[in-house]
Amino acid sequence: MAWQPSTYSDAAVQSIYQVYAANGWQSGIGVALHIPGGQHFVLSVDTERPLSQYCAHLPEIASRLQMFAVHSLDAVSRLFLPVSFCDENPKITPIEAEALRWILEGKDMDVVATKLHVGEPIVRQHLQLATEKLACSNKFQAALKALRLGIV
């Protein structure tokens, strides 16, 4: 989500921007990750320049920020979650592992489908199963956890 002064023009949220502005935050971009237990992890970065200077690059910036957020969440999870949660070794099938490996490479679903010689719905299904087996909330977090566990 990109944010700037115009994002907070509504009176109901103006107070939020005033808190940000008081701390020197003018505009930036943030990503949210949903984590087990109905909790959320939000990572936001600020820029002194107007977001209009970054328009052409916002999708790439958001993608990289999301991957950084997943890495950050993984590090926090290893520090604060019980060891049993972090060290479980679920049974991931070879095709699930390969799909996760391509996600780590930053490939889109259509590219992963081509690499695996299956359709995108099948890739989504394998990634969803792997995500559930790894007790993660999204494919990026699952790919990172699979890497850490030596699955990929």
C-alpha positions as CSV (number, residue, x, y, z in Angstrom):
1,M,0.0,0.0,0.0
2,A,1.4,3.4,-1.0
3,W,0.7,6.3,1.3
4,Q,1.2,10.0,1.1
5,P,-0.6,13.2,2.4
6,S,-3.5,12.8,0.0
7,T,-4.1,9.3,1.3
8,Y,-5.2,10.8,4.6
9,S,-7.4,13.6,3.3
10,D,-10.6,12.1,4.9
11,A,-11.2,13.8,8.3
12,A,-11.7,10.4,10.0
13,V,-8.1,9.3,9.3
14,Q,-6.4,12.8,9.3
15,S,-5.3,12.2,12.9
16,I,-3.3,9.1,11.7
17,Y,-1.4,11.2,9.2
18,Q,-0.7,13.9,11.9
19,V,1.0,11.2,14.0
20,Y,3.1,10.1,11.0
21,A,3.9,13.7,10.0
22,A,5.0,14.6,13.6
23,N,7.6,11.8,13.3
24,G,8.8,13.1,10.0
25,W,7.0,10.6,7.8
26,Q,5.6,12.1,4.7
27,S,5.0,9.4,2.2
28,G,6.0,5.8,1.6
29,I,5.0,2.2,1.0
30,G,4.0,-0.6,3.3
31,V,3.0,-4.3,3.1
32,A,1.0,-6.4,5.5
33,L,1.4,-10.1,6.2
34,H,-1.3,-12.1,7.9
35,I,0.2,-14.5,10.4
36,P,-1.3,-17.5,12.3
37,G,-3.6,-16.6,15.1
38,G,-5.3,-13.8,13.2
39,Q,-2.4,-11.4,13.8
40,H,-0.8,-9.1,11.3
41,F,2.8,-8.0,10.6
42,V,3.2,-4.7,8.8
43,L,6.4,-3.3,7.4
44,S,6.4,0.2,6.1
45,V,9.2,2.4,4.7
46,D,9.2,6.2,4.3
47,T,10.6,8.4,1.6
48,E,11.3,12.2,1.6
49,R,10.4,12.4,-2.1
50,P,6.9,12.4,-3.5
51,L,5.7,8.9,-4.5
52,S,5.0,10.3,-8.0
53,Q,8.8,10.0,-8.6
54,Y,8.5,6.3,-8.1
55,C,5.3,5.5,-10.0
56,A,7.1,3.4,-12.6
57,H,8.8,1.3,-10.0
58,L,6.2,0.9,-7.3
59,P,5.2,-2.6,-8.2
60,E,8.8,-3.8,-8.1
61,I,9.4,-1.9,-4.8
62,A,6.3,-3.4,-3.3
63,S,7.4,-6.9,-4.4
64,R,10.8,-6.5,-2.9
65,L,9.4,-5.0,0.3
66,Q,7.0,-7.9,0.6
67,M,9.9,-10.4,0.3
68,F,11.9,-8.4,2.9
69,A,8.9,-8.4,5.2
70,V,8.6,-12.2,4.9
71,H,12.3,-12.5,5.8
72,S,11.8,-10.2,8.7
73,L,8.8,-12.1,9.9
74,D,10.7,-15.4,9.6
75,A,13.5,-14.0,11.7
76,V,11.1,-12.7,14.4
77,S,9.3,-16.1,14.4
78,R,12.5,-17.9,15.1
79,L,13.3,-15.6,18.0
80,F,9.9,-15.5,19.6
81,L,7.9,-18.7,18.7
82,P,8.4,-22.0,20.5
83,V,11.2,-24.1,18.9
84,S,8.7,-26.9,18.1
85,F,6.8,-24.5,15.8
86,C,9.9,-23.4,13.9
87,D,11.6,-26.8,13.6
88,E,8.8,-29.0,12.4
89,N,9.6,-30.9,9.3
90,P,6.4,-31.5,7.3
91,K,6.0,-34.0,4.4
92,I,6.3,-31.8,1.3
93,T,5.9,-33.5,-2.0
94,P,8.7,-33.1,-4.7
95,I,6.4,-30.9,-6.9
96,E,5.4,-28.7,-3.9
97,A,9.1,-28.3,-3.1
98,E,9.9,-27.4,-6.7
99,A,7.1,-24.9,-6.8
100,L,8.4,-23.3,-3.6
101,R,11.9,-23.2,-5.1
102,W,10.6,-21.2,-8.1
103,I,8.8,-18.8,-5.8
104,L,12.1,-18.2,-4.0
105,E,13.6,-17.4,-7.4
106,G,10.9,-14.7,-7.8
107,K,9.0,-16.4,-10.6
108,D,5.3,-15.6,-11.3
109,M,2.7,-18.3,-11.3
110,D,2.6,-18.6,-15.1
111,V,6.4,-19.1,-15.2
112,V,6.2,-21.7,-12.4
113,A,3.4,-23.5,-14.3
114,T,5.5,-23.6,-17.4
115,K,8.6,-24.9,-15.5
116,L,6.5,-27.6,-13.8
117,H,4.6,-28.5,-17.0
118,V,1.2,-28.0,-15.4
119,G,-1.5,-25.4,-15.4
120,E,-1.6,-22.4,-13.0
121,P,-4.5,-23.9,-11.0
122,I,-2.4,-26.9,-10.2
123,V,0.5,-24.7,-9.1
124,R,-1.8,-22.7,-6.9
125,Q,-3.1,-26.0,-5.4
126,H,0.4,-27.3,-4.7
127,L,1.5,-24.0,-3.2
128,Q,-1.6,-23.8,-1.0
129,L,-1.0,-27.4,0.3
130,A,2.7,-26.6,1.0
131,T,1.8,-23.4,2.7
132,E,-0.7,-25.3,5.0
133,K,1.8,-28.1,5.7
134,L,4.4,-25.5,6.7
135,A,1.9,-23.7,8.9
136,C,2.5,-20.4,7.0
137,S,0.1,-17.8,5.8
138,N,1.4,-17.2,2.3
139,K,3.5,-18.8,-0.4
140,F,6.4,-16.4,0.2
141,Q,6.6,-17.3,3.9
142,A,6.3,-21.0,3.0
143,A,9.1,-20.8,0.5
144,L,11.4,-19.1,3.0
145,K,10.5,-21.6,5.8
146,A,11.1,-24.5,3.3
147,L,14.5,-23.1,2.5
148,R,15.4,-22.8,6.2
149,L,14.2,-26.3,6.9
150,G,16.3,-27.7,4.0
151,I,13.3,-28.8,2.0
152,V,14.3,-26.7,-1.0
